Amino acid sequence: MRLAQPAITILHLSDTHGKHKELTDLPEADILVHSGDFTLAGGDMEALDFIEWLCDLPYKHKIFIAGNHDDCMIDASLEGLPDNVHYLSDNSVSIEGITLYGAPMFVGMTNGNLEEVEHYAQIPNEINVLISHRPPLGILDSIDNNIHYGSASLLDKVTAIRPKLHLFGHTHDAYGLMEWKDITFSNASVTDWKYNIRYVPRVLKI
């Protein structure tokens, strides 16, 4: 008789915008994932403060990607990170049998332009968790149900590859969880549109 593999827990947060130290009493999880916009102005010192905070957190594995505010991470080469801390920028990491892929969002990737389309086209098919900063079009990407900030090309890609989880942020106050086509979508932007901490990081299972 083959025993079922225990679920892996993921703590998902996004869009802390320099307010990461205000997050206290974070829940336990196997993997912490931050899906971008950890800075506000995109400066090196902001990024360093976040990375040092992240490295000190007591999680077995920690993963982060860049968002459109994190300009200092464009072409960044991070050295000296602990073995359990992973900065993903169009690449993946396998942890306890789960493959997680990170697709950052930088200021040049405007919705629908060639750079963005090619960026999302390179996401591989065989992944379990997709981490992006921008949401897919029409999924937890609108605050007033009128203007959508998600990407059509990302929606096409995620529905084609069908990861178990798609983790993102970017659209403040569109915080939420959604199930569609056997994919769990999580927008875990913890700040509101005024950059104040308003929402709580979310624990997911895979």
C-alpha positions as CSV (number, residue, x, y, z in Angstrom):
1,M,0.0,0.0,0.0
2,R,1.4,3.4,-1.0
3,L,0.9,6.2,1.4
4,A,-0.3,9.5,0.1
5,Q,2.3,12.3,0.1
6,P,1.5,14.9,2.7
7,A,0.5,18.3,1.3
8,I,3.0,21.1,1.0
9,T,1.9,24.4,2.5
10,I,2.8,27.7,0.8
11,L,2.5,31.1,2.4
12,H,1.8,33.6,-0.3
13,L,2.2,37.4,0.0
14,S,2.8,40.2,-2.5
15,D,3.1,44.0,-2.8
16,T,4.5,44.7,0.6
17,H,6.1,47.9,-0.8
18,G,8.6,48.4,2.0
19,K,6.1,47.6,4.7
20,H,7.4,44.0,5.2
21,K,8.5,44.6,8.8
22,E,4.9,45.4,9.7
23,L,4.0,41.8,9.0
24,T,4.2,40.1,12.4
25,D,3.0,36.7,13.6
26,L,3.1,35.2,10.1
27,P,1.6,31.7,9.9
28,E,3.7,28.6,9.6
29,A,4.2,27.0,6.1
30,D,6.8,24.9,4.3
31,I,7.5,27.5,1.6
32,L,7.1,31.3,1.6
33,V,6.5,33.0,-1.8
34,H,6.6,36.7,-2.4
35,S,5.3,37.6,-5.8
36,G,6.9,41.0,-6.3
37,D,6.8,44.7,-5.5
38,F,8.8,44.4,-2.3
39,T,10.1,47.9,-2.7
40,L,8.2,51.2,-3.3
41,A,10.7,53.4,-5.1
42,G,12.9,50.5,-6.5
43,G,16.1,51.4,-4.7
44,D,19.0,49.1,-3.9
45,M,18.7,49.8,-0.1
46,E,15.0,49.1,-0.1
47,A,15.7,45.8,-1.8
48,L,18.5,44.9,0.5
49,D,16.4,45.6,3.6
50,F,13.7,43.3,2.2
51,I,16.1,40.5,1.3
52,E,17.8,40.6,4.8
53,W,14.3,40.4,6.4
54,L,13.3,37.5,4.1
55,C,16.5,35.6,4.8
56,D,15.9,35.9,8.6
57,L,12.4,34.4,8.4
58,P,12.1,30.9,9.9
59,Y,10.8,29.2,6.8
60,K,12.3,26.1,5.3
61,H,12.2,27.6,1.8
62,K,11.8,31.2,0.6
63,I,11.1,32.4,-2.9
64,F,10.7,35.9,-4.3
65,I,10.3,37.5,-7.7
66,A,10.4,41.2,-8.9
67,G,7.5,43.4,-9.7
68,N,7.2,46.6,-11.6
69,H,8.3,48.8,-8.7
70,D,11.5,46.7,-8.2
71,D,13.6,48.4,-10.9
72,C,16.9,47.7,-9.2
73,M,16.3,44.0,-9.9
74,I,16.5,44.4,-13.7
75,D,19.4,42.2,-14.8
76,A,20.4,41.8,-11.1
77,S,22.7,39.0,-10.2
78,L,22.3,38.0,-6.6
79,E,25.2,36.3,-4.9
80,G,25.5,34.9,-1.4
81,L,21.9,34.1,-0.8
82,P,21.3,31.2,1.6
83,D,20.7,27.9,0.0
84,N,17.0,28.0,1.0
85,V,16.3,31.5,-0.5
86,H,15.6,31.6,-4.2
87,Y,15.2,34.7,-6.4
88,L,13.4,33.6,-9.6
89,S,13.6,35.6,-12.8
90,D,12.3,33.6,-15.7
91,N,13.6,30.4,-14.2
92,S,12.4,27.7,-11.8
93,V,13.3,25.8,-8.7
94,S,12.2,22.3,-7.6
95,I,11.4,21.9,-3.9
96,E,10.2,18.6,-2.4
97,G,9.0,17.4,-5.8
98,I,7.2,20.7,-6.7
99,T,8.4,22.8,-9.5
100,L,7.9,26.6,-9.1
101,Y,8.5,29.1,-11.9
102,G,8.9,32.8,-11.4
103,A,8.0,35.4,-14.1
104,P,8.8,38.9,-13.0
105,M,7.2,42.1,-14.3
106,F,9.4,45.1,-15.1
107,V,8.3,48.6,-16.3
108,G,9.0,47.8,-20.0
109,M,6.5,45.0,-20.1
110,T,3.4,47.0,-21.0
111,N,0.2,45.0,-21.5
112,G,0.2,43.3,-24.9
113,N,3.6,44.6,-26.2
114,L,6.0,42.2,-27.8
115,E,8.4,42.1,-24.8
116,E,5.5,40.9,-22.6
117,V,4.2,38.4,-25.1
118,E,7.6,36.8,-25.5
119,H,8.2,37.0,-21.8
120,Y,5.2,34.8,-20.9
121,A,5.7,32.5,-24.0
122,Q,8.9,31.1,-22.5
123,I,7.1,29.8,-19.4
124,P,7.6,26.0,-19.5
125,N,4.7,23.6,-19.6
126,E,5.8,21.2,-16.8
127,I,5.4,23.3,-13.7
128,N,3.2,22.9,-10.6
129,V,3.3,26.5,-9.3
130,L,3.4,29.7,-11.5
131,I,4.5,32.8,-9.7
132,S,4.0,36.1,-11.6
133,H,3.6,39.7,-10.5
134,R,0.9,40.6,-13.0
135,P,-2.4,38.7,-12.9
136,P,-3.9,37.0,-15.9
137,L,-6.6,39.0,-17.7
138,G,-10.0,38.9,-16.0
139,I,-8.9,37.0,-12.8
140,L,-8.5,39.0,-9.6
141,D,-7.2,41.9,-11.7
142,S,-9.9,44.6,-11.3
143,I,-10.8,46.8,-8.4
144,D,-14.0,48.4,-9.8
145,N,-14.9,45.6,-12.3
146,N,-14.4,48.1,-15.1
147,I,-10.6,48.4,-15.6
148,H,-8.7,45.2,-15.9
149,Y,-4.9,45.2,-15.2
150,G,-4.2,41.6,-16.1
151,S,-2.4,40.2,-19.2
152,A,-4.2,38.4,-22.0
153,S,-1.0,36.6,-23.1
154,L,-0.5,35.4,-19.5
155,L,-4.1,34.1,-19.4
156,D,-3.5,32.2,-22.6
157,K,-0.4,30.6,-21.2
158,V,-1.7,29.7,-17.8
159,T,-4.8,28.0,-19.3
160,A,-2.6,26.1,-21.7
161,I,-0.2,24.7,-19.1
162,R,-2.6,24.3,-16.2
163,P,-0.4,24.7,-13.1
164,K,-2.0,23.7,-9.8
165,L,-1.4,27.2,-8.4
166,H,-1.0,30.6,-10.0
167,L,0.3,33.1,-7.4
168,F,0.4,36.9,-8.2
169,G,-0.3,40.4,-6.9
170,H,0.0,43.8,-8.6
171,T,-3.6,44.8,-8.4
172,H,-4.1,46.2,-4.9
173,D,-7.5,45.7,-3.4
174,A,-8.2,42.8,-5.8
175,Y,-6.9,40.5,-3.1
176,G,-8.7,37.2,-3.3
177,L,-8.8,33.5,-4.2
178,M,-10.4,31.9,-7.2
179,E,-10.8,28.4,-8.7
180,W,-11.1,28.1,-12.5
181,K,-10.3,25.2,-14.8
182,D,-8.8,23.2,-11.9
183,I,-6.3,26.0,-11.2
184,T,-6.2,27.9,-7.9
185,F,-5.5,31.6,-8.5
186,S,-4.2,33.7,-5.6
187,N,-3.8,37.5,-5.5
188,A,-2.1,38.2,-2.2
189,S,-1.4,41.9,-2.4
190,V,-1.2,42.8,1.2
191,T,-1.3,46.6,0.8
192,D,-4.2,48.7,-0.4
193,W,-4.0,51.4,-3.1
194,K,-2.5,53.8,-0.6
195,Y,0.3,51.4,0.2
196,N,-1.0,50.6,3.7
197,I,-1.0,47.0,5.0
198,R,-4.6,45.9,4.8
199,Y,-4.8,42.2,3.9
200,V,-3.2,39.1,5.4
201,P,-0.8,36.7,3.6
202,R,-2.5,33.5,2.5
203,V,-1.7,29.9,3.3
204,L,-2.3,27.4,0.4
205,K,-1.8,23.7,0.0
206,I,-0.5,21.7,-2.9
